[in-house]
Amino acid sequence: MPTPTPDAAPRRRDKTHYLYLAVIVAVLLGILVGFLFPGFAKGLKPLGDGFVNLIKMMISPIIFCTIVIGVGSVAKAAKVGKVGIMALVYFIVMSTFALAIGLVVGNLLHPGEGLHLNPADVKSVQKSATGSEGPVDFLLHIIPKTFVSAFTEGQVLQTLLVALLVGFALQKLGPKGAPILRGVEHIQRLVFRVLAMIMWAAPIGAFGAIAAVVGATGWAALKSLAVIMIGFYATCLVFVFVILGLVLWLGARVNIWHLLRYLGREFLLILSTSSSESALPRLIAKMEHLGVGKSVVGITVPTGYSFNLDGTAIYLTMATLFIAAAQDEPLSIGAQIGLLVFMIIASKGAAGVSGSGIATLASGLQSHRPELVNGVGFILGIDRFMSEARALTNFAGNAVATVLIGNWTKEFDRDQAERVFAGTAPFDEATLIDEERQPEPEEVAAK
């Protein structure tokens, strides 16, 4: 009798398959309830907010553990710096490219022409604009008040800074730091197990979030703003499947369809919550499982969530052109180029701000073209729907960036990726982490 291969061994039944079927059903049910009982549906918003808050609760400890393990296990600090610099350069280039695409499509579609805007929501928009920061304040805000306040306040960039310092300190400790590193690995397993438990509340959160949005907005806003919505979604699709797909193939010889199919459950989670943050912990786990080195994942993913906002970049330029045309104040080509440069800075200055899309748009216009701020109130009606495409595009851009940086730094296990894409190395949905840690590429080379 031939010995059965490991691939032929019986696998545990993936019960989370039913969880994500339940999420789909919950989304459809939420849409139905939103249309039939709009008053009741508006009151369901806390269900969606509660679920997203549960996910956000886990982001800081997951980022901390991932970065400490990734940086602490790397022998040379210069390697971490190389990954960080390469990631930041890539983020700036791609964000600028996304802003330029938004300008091109906006000039082709001419959204907003002939509309009569109602500036009734200006006060609420200006209030949201006060949440953003200037470049200096933004940089100072990265430094937490205390060592633990980064965790208690849920600030991603502050957690990133503390984790990098701890990781480098473990490098300096050498063998004496090994027990601490193993302790952090055990904490990481615990944190991911808690996250897996929280995920079972996803159907409830998805139902509440979708029902509340449909109940509050309905079809009224969509009818008058269909042009910019359809144009924005189409632009995001082209950017993901054409631009990112081409970059991923040329830079890493990876098919964009395979990568997006692998991340299908994360896209569904983002679609139901309109928050890419809800999938951040799972992206970290899945990128490591795909074969990208821990140090690359630990630096690229959290940094990308603050600096690699391709969907938000497209939104900023298209929404600005829409508002300008709707108020009969179209922008000249020179003004558009100036706006492009300004938005590159503004999109980074509002990193980490809740609702950064509308806040960055309002604060950017307030600083660059204050006469256009009055028109932002009109776009609030569909901002929640446009945030879906923003979040999905941002997430896809960060997934592509992680694979690219991993390949460029020779920390991408292509054989593991092929097994994952073929389905022979399935992701463990129960633990969200590989129990047997795959060795880093430099560890393999050293053997």
C-alpha positions as CSV (number, residue, x, y, z in Angstrom):
1,M,0.0,0.0,0.0
2,P,1.5,3.4,-0.9
3,T,2.0,5.8,1.9
4,P,-0.6,8.7,1.6
5,T,0.9,12.1,0.9
6,P,0.4,14.9,3.4
7,D,-1.9,16.6,0.8
8,A,-4.1,13.5,0.7
9,A,-4.6,13.5,4.5
10,P,-8.1,14.4,5.6
11,R,-8.5,18.0,6.5
12,R,-10.6,19.5,9.3
13,R,-13.9,20.9,8.2
14,D,-13.7,24.6,7.9
15,K,-16.6,25.8,9.9
16,T,-15.8,29.5,9.1
17,H,-17.2,28.7,5.6
18,Y,-20.7,29.0,7.2
19,L,-19.7,32.2,9.0
20,Y,-19.0,34.0,5.8
21,L,-22.1,32.6,4.1
22,A,-24.0,34.1,7.1
23,V,-22.3,37.4,6.5
24,I,-23.6,37.4,2.9
25,V,-27.1,36.6,4.1
26,A,-26.9,39.3,6.8
27,V,-25.9,41.9,4.2
28,L,-28.8,41.1,1.9
29,L,-31.2,41.0,4.9
30,G,-29.8,44.4,6.1
31,I,-30.5,46.0,2.7
32,L,-34.0,44.6,2.7
33,V,-34.7,45.9,6.3
34,G,-33.2,49.2,5.4
35,F,-35.6,49.8,2.5
36,L,-38.7,48.3,4.2
37,F,-38.3,49.7,7.7
38,P,-35.9,52.7,7.4
39,G,-36.8,54.2,10.8
40,F,-36.1,50.9,12.6
41,A,-33.0,50.3,10.4
42,K,-31.3,53.6,11.5
43,G,-31.4,52.3,15.1
44,L,-29.3,49.3,14.2
45,K,-26.2,51.4,13.6
46,P,-24.7,50.5,17.0
47,L,-24.5,46.8,15.9
48,G,-22.1,47.7,13.1
49,D,-20.2,50.2,15.2
50,G,-19.8,47.7,18.0
51,F,-18.4,45.0,15.8
52,V,-15.9,47.4,14.2
53,N,-14.9,48.6,17.6
54,L,-14.2,45.0,18.7
55,I,-11.9,44.6,15.7
56,K,-10.2,47.9,16.4
57,M,-9.6,46.7,20.0
58,M,-7.3,44.0,18.7
59,I,-5.4,46.0,16.1
60,S,-2.8,47.5,18.5
61,P,-1.8,44.2,20.2
62,I,-1.6,42.4,16.9
63,I,0.6,45.1,15.3
64,F,2.8,45.2,18.3
65,C,3.3,41.5,18.5
66,T,3.8,41.2,14.7
67,I,6.4,44.0,14.5
68,V,8.3,42.9,17.6
69,I,8.6,39.3,16.3
70,G,9.5,40.4,12.8
71,V,12.1,43.0,13.8
72,G,13.4,41.2,16.9
73,S,14.1,38.0,14.9
74,V,16.1,39.9,12.2
75,A,19.9,39.9,12.8
76,K,20.7,43.2,11.1
77,A,18.8,46.4,11.9
78,A,19.8,47.8,8.4
79,K,17.5,45.2,6.9
80,V,14.5,46.7,8.7
81,G,15.5,50.2,7.5
82,K,15.8,49.0,3.9
83,V,12.2,47.6,4.0
84,G,10.8,50.8,5.5
85,I,12.5,53.1,3.0
86,M,11.5,50.9,0.1
87,A,7.9,50.8,1.3
88,L,7.6,54.5,1.8
89,V,9.0,55.3,-1.6
90,Y,6.6,52.8,-3.2
91,F,3.6,54.3,-1.2
92,I,4.4,57.9,-2.3
93,V,4.7,56.9,-6.0
94,M,1.5,54.9,-6.1
95,S,-0.5,57.5,-4.1
96,T,0.6,60.2,-6.5
97,F,-0.3,57.9,-9.4
98,A,-3.8,57.3,-7.9
99,L,-4.3,61.1,-7.4
100,A,-3.4,61.7,-11.1
101,I,-5.8,59.0,-12.3
102,G,-8.6,60.6,-10.2
103,L,-7.9,63.9,-12.0
104,V,-7.9,62.3,-15.4
105,V,-11.2,60.5,-14.9
106,G,-12.8,63.6,-13.3
107,N,-11.9,65.7,-16.3
108,L,-13.4,63.0,-18.7
109,L,-16.7,62.6,-16.8
110,H,-17.2,66.2,-15.7
111,P,-19.3,65.2,-12.6
112,G,-21.3,67.8,-10.8
113,E,-22.2,70.0,-13.8
114,G,-25.6,71.6,-13.6
115,L,-26.3,70.7,-9.9
116,H,-27.7,73.1,-7.3
117,L,-26.0,72.3,-4.1
118,N,-27.6,72.6,-0.7
119,P,-25.0,73.9,1.8
120,A,-27.1,73.0,4.9
121,D,-24.5,70.4,6.0
122,V,-21.5,72.8,6.0
123,K,-21.3,73.0,9.8
124,S,-21.0,69.3,10.2
125,V,-18.4,69.1,7.5
126,Q,-16.3,71.8,9.0
127,K,-16.5,70.0,12.3
128,S,-15.2,66.8,10.7
129,A,-12.4,68.8,9.1
130,T,-11.1,69.9,12.5
131,G,-10.1,66.2,13.2
132,S,-7.2,66.4,10.7
133,E,-3.7,67.7,11.5
134,G,-0.9,69.6,9.9
135,P,2.4,67.9,9.0
136,V,4.2,69.0,12.2
137,D,1.3,68.1,14.5
138,F,1.0,64.8,12.7
139,L,4.7,63.9,13.3
140,L,4.6,64.9,16.9
141,H,1.4,62.9,17.4
142,I,3.3,59.7,16.4
143,I,5.1,60.0,19.8
144,P,2.8,58.5,22.5
145,K,2.4,60.3,25.9
146,T,3.5,57.2,27.7
147,F,4.9,53.8,26.8
148,V,1.4,52.1,27.1
149,S,-0.8,55.0,25.9
150,A,-0.3,53.9,22.3
151,F,-2.2,50.7,23.2
152,T,-4.9,52.3,25.4
153,E,-5.7,55.1,22.8
154,G,-5.6,52.7,19.8
155,Q,-3.2,54.8,17.7
156,V,-1.7,52.7,15.0
157,L,1.4,54.8,14.2
158,Q,2.2,55.2,17.9
159,T,2.0,51.4,18.4
160,L,4.2,51.1,15.3
161,L,6.9,53.3,16.9
162,V,6.8,51.5,20.3
163,A,7.0,48.1,18.6
164,L,9.9,49.2,16.5
165,L,11.8,50.4,19.6
166,V,11.1,47.2,21.4
167,G,12.1,45.1,18.4
168,F,15.4,46.9,18.0
169,A,16.0,46.6,21.8
170,L,15.5,42.8,21.5
171,Q,18.1,42.8,18.6
172,K,20.6,44.5,20.9
173,L,19.9,42.0,23.7
174,G,20.9,39.1,21.5
175,P,20.5,35.7,23.0
176,K,19.3,37.2,26.3
177,G,16.2,38.6,24.5
178,A,15.2,35.2,23.1
179,P,12.9,34.3,26.0
180,I,11.1,37.6,25.7
181,L,10.7,37.0,21.9
182,R,9.2,33.6,22.6
183,G,6.8,35.2,25.1
184,V,5.6,37.7,22.5
185,E,5.0,34.8,20.1
186,H,2.8,33.1,22.7
187,I,0.9,36.4,23.3
188,Q,0.4,36.7,19.5
189,R,-1.2,33.3,19.4
190,L,-3.5,34.3,22.2
191,V,-4.5,37.6,20.5
192,F,-5.2,35.9,17.2
193,R,-7.4,33.3,19.0
194,V,-9.4,36.1,20.6
195,L,-9.8,37.7,17.1
196,A,-11.1,34.4,15.7
197,M,-13.7,34.4,18.4
198,I,-14.7,38.0,17.7
199,M,-15.2,37.2,14.0
200,W,-18.3,35.1,14.8
201,A,-20.1,38.3,15.5
202,A,-19.4,39.5,11.9
203,P,-23.0,38.7,10.6
204,I,-24.6,40.8,13.4
205,G,-22.2,43.7,12.7
206,A,-22.7,43.5,8.9
207,F,-26.5,43.4,9.3
208,G,-26.5,46.5,11.5
209,A,-24.1,48.5,9.4
210,I,-25.8,47.9,6.1
211,A,-29.3,48.3,7.4
212,A,-28.5,51.6,9.0
213,V,-26.9,53.0,5.9
214,V,-29.7,52.0,3.5
215,G,-32.3,53.2,6.0
216,A,-30.7,56.6,6.4
217,T,-29.8,57.2,2.7
218,G,-32.2,55.1,0.5
219,W,-32.1,55.9,-3.2
220,A,-32.6,59.7,-3.1
221,A,-28.9,60.7,-2.9
222,L,-27.9,57.9,-5.3
223,K,-30.1,59.2,-8.2
224,S,-28.6,62.7,-8.3
225,L,-25.0,61.6,-7.7
226,A,-25.0,58.4,-9.8
227,V,-22.4,59.8,-12.2
228,I,-19.6,60.4,-9.6
229,M,-20.4,57.1,-7.8
230,I,-20.3,54.9,-10.9
231,G,-17.3,56.8,-12.2
232,F,-15.5,56.4,-8.9
233,Y,-16.2,52.7,-8.6
234,A,-15.2,52.1,-12.2
235,T,-11.9,54.0,-11.6
236,C,-11.2,52.0,-8.5
237,L,-11.8,48.7,-10.5
238,V,-9.5,49.8,-13.3
239,F,-6.8,50.9,-10.8
240,V,-6.9,47.5,-8.9
241,F,-7.2,45.1,-11.8
242,V,-5.2,47.0,-14.5
243,I,-2.7,49.2,-12.7
244,L,-2.0,47.2,-9.6
245,G,-2.4,43.9,-11.5
246,L,0.3,45.0,-14.0
247,V,2.6,46.3,-11.2
248,L,2.2,43.0,-9.3
249,W,2.9,40.9,-12.3
250,L,5.9,42.9,-13.4
251,G,7.3,43.3,-9.9
252,A,6.6,39.8,-8.5
253,R,5.2,37.6,-11.2
254,V,2.0,37.1,-9.2
255,N,-1.4,37.1,-10.7
256,I,-3.7,39.7,-9.2
257,W,-6.7,37.4,-9.5
258,H,-5.1,34.7,-7.4
259,L,-4.2,37.2,-4.7
260,L,-7.6,38.8,-4.5
261,R,-9.3,35.4,-4.5
262,Y,-7.1,34.4,-1.6
263,L,-8.3,37.5,0.3
264,G,-11.9,37.1,-0.7
265,R,-13.2,36.8,2.9
266,E,-11.4,39.9,3.9
267,F,-13.0,41.9,1.0
268,L,-16.4,40.6,2.1
269,L,-15.7,41.8,5.7
270,I,-14.6,45.2,4.4
271,L,-17.7,45.5,2.2
272,S,-20.0,44.8,5.1
273,T,-18.4,47.2,7.5
274,S,-17.0,49.9,5.1
275,S,-13.8,49.8,7.2
276,S,-10.5,48.4,5.9
277,E,-9.3,48.4,9.5
278,S,-11.6,45.5,10.2
279,A,-9.5,43.3,8.0
280,L,-6.1,44.6,9.0
281,P,-5.3,41.8,11.6
282,R,-6.4,39.1,9.0
283,L,-4.2,40.7,6.3
284,I,-1.2,40.5,8.6
285,A,-1.9,36.8,9.3
286,K,-2.6,35.9,5.7
287,M,0.4,37.7,4.2
288,E,2.7,35.7,6.6
289,H,0.9,32.5,5.6
290,L,1.3,33.4,1.9
291,G,5.1,33.3,2.4
292,V,6.0,37.0,3.0
293,G,8.7,37.4,5.7
294,K,7.5,38.5,9.1
295,S,9.7,41.6,9.2
296,V,8.3,42.7,5.8
297,V,4.7,42.1,6.8
298,G,5.2,43.8,10.2
299,I,6.5,47.0,8.7
300,T,4.7,47.2,5.3
301,V,1.1,46.5,6.4
302,P,0.8,48.9,9.4
303,T,2.7,51.6,7.6
304,G,0.6,51.1,4.4
305,Y,-2.6,51.6,6.4
306,S,-1.5,55.1,7.1
307,F,0.5,56.1,4.0
308,N,-0.7,53.8,1.1
309,L,-4.3,55.0,0.7
310,D,-4.8,54.6,-3.1
311,G,-8.6,54.6,-2.9
312,T,-8.7,57.7,-0.8
313,A,-6.3,59.4,-3.2
314,I,-8.7,58.7,-6.1
315,Y,-11.6,59.9,-4.1
316,L,-9.9,63.2,-3.1
317,T,-9.3,64.4,-6.6
318,M,-12.6,63.2,-8.1
319,A,-14.7,64.6,-5.3
320,T,-12.9,68.0,-5.5
321,L,-13.6,68.2,-9.3
322,F,-17.2,67.3,-8.6
323,I,-17.6,70.0,-6.0
324,A,-15.9,72.6,-8.1
325,A,-18.0,71.9,-11.2
326,A,-21.2,71.7,-9.1
327,Q,-20.6,75.2,-7.8
328,D,-19.8,76.6,-11.3
329,E,-16.2,77.1,-10.3
330,P,-14.3,74.6,-12.5
331,L,-10.6,74.3,-11.9
332,S,-8.0,75.1,-14.5
333,I,-5.3,72.6,-15.4
334,G,-2.8,74.7,-13.4
335,A,-5.0,74.7,-10.4
336,Q,-5.6,71.0,-10.7
337,I,-1.8,70.4,-10.7
338,G,-1.4,72.6,-7.6
339,L,-4.3,70.7,-6.0
340,L,-2.6,67.4,-6.9
341,V,0.6,68.4,-5.0
342,F,-1.4,69.7,-2.1
343,M,-3.5,66.5,-1.8
344,I,-0.3,64.4,-1.8
345,I,0.6,66.1,1.5
346,A,-2.9,66.3,2.9
347,S,-3.6,62.6,2.3
348,K,-0.6,61.8,4.5
349,G,-1.3,64.5,7.1
350,A,-4.7,63.0,7.9
351,A,-3.3,59.4,8.3
352,G,-5.0,57.7,11.2
353,V,-7.9,60.2,11.5
354,S,-11.3,58.5,11.8
355,G,-13.3,59.1,8.6
356,S,-10.2,60.3,6.9
357,G,-11.8,60.5,3.4
358,I,-14.3,63.2,4.1
359,A,-12.2,64.9,6.8
360,T,-9.2,65.2,4.5
361,L,-11.3,66.5,1.6
362,A,-12.9,69.1,3.8
363,S,-9.7,70.2,5.5
364,G,-7.8,70.2,2.2
365,L,-10.3,72.4,0.5
366,Q,-10.5,74.7,3.5
367,S,-6.7,75.3,3.3
368,H,-6.3,75.3,-0.5
369,R,-9.6,76.5,-1.9
370,P,-11.9,77.7,1.0
371,E,-14.6,78.9,-1.4
372,L,-15.3,75.2,-2.3
373,V,-15.8,73.9,1.2
374,N,-19.6,74.7,1.1
375,G,-20.1,72.0,-1.5
376,V,-18.7,69.2,0.6
377,G,-22.0,68.9,2.5
378,F,-23.7,67.6,-0.6
379,I,-21.3,64.7,-1.0
380,L,-21.9,63.5,2.6
381,G,-25.1,61.8,1.4
382,I,-23.2,59.2,-0.6
383,D,-19.8,59.3,1.2
384,R,-20.8,56.2,3.2
385,F,-21.3,54.3,-0.1
386,M,-18.2,55.6,-1.7
387,S,-16.2,54.6,1.4
388,E,-16.9,51.0,0.4
389,A,-14.8,51.4,-2.7
390,R,-12.2,53.5,-0.9
391,A,-11.7,50.8,1.7
392,L,-11.6,48.0,-0.8
393,T,-9.1,49.8,-3.0
394,N,-6.9,50.8,0.0
395,F,-6.9,47.1,1.2
396,A,-6.0,45.7,-2.3
397,G,-3.2,48.3,-2.6
398,N,-1.7,47.3,0.7
399,A,-1.9,43.6,-0.1
400,V,-0.1,44.1,-3.4
401,A,2.5,46.4,-1.8
402,T,3.3,43.7,0.8
403,V,3.9,41.0,-1.8
404,L,6.0,43.4,-3.9
405,I,8.2,44.6,-1.0
406,G,8.6,41.0,0.1
407,N,9.8,39.9,-3.4
408,W,12.1,42.9,-3.8
409,T,13.8,42.2,-0.5
410,K,14.0,38.5,-1.3
411,E,11.7,37.6,1.6
412,F,8.9,36.0,-0.4
413,D,8.5,32.3,-0.5
414,R,7.2,31.7,-4.0
415,D,6.8,27.9,-3.4
416,Q,4.6,28.6,-0.4
417,A,2.5,31.1,-2.3
418,E,1.9,28.7,-5.1
419,R,0.7,26.1,-2.6
420,V,-1.6,28.6,-1.0
421,F,-3.1,29.7,-4.3
422,A,-3.5,26.1,-5.4
423,G,-5.4,25.3,-2.2
424,T,-2.9,22.7,-0.9
425,A,-1.8,24.9,2.0
426,P,-5.1,26.3,3.4
427,F,-5.1,29.2,5.8
428,D,-6.0,28.1,9.4
429,E,-9.2,30.1,10.1
430,A,-9.4,28.7,13.7
431,T,-6.1,30.2,14.9
432,L,-5.3,32.8,12.2
433,I,-1.7,31.9,12.6
434,D,0.7,29.1,11.6
435,E,1.4,27.0,14.6
436,E,4.7,26.0,13.1
437,R,6.4,29.2,12.2
438,Q,7.9,29.1,8.7
439,P,11.6,30.1,8.9
440,E,12.6,33.5,7.5
441,P,14.4,33.5,4.2
442,E,17.7,34.6,5.8
443,E,17.4,31.7,8.3
444,V,16.9,29.2,5.4
445,A,20.0,30.7,3.6
446,A,22.0,30.3,6.8
447,K,21.3,26.6,7.1
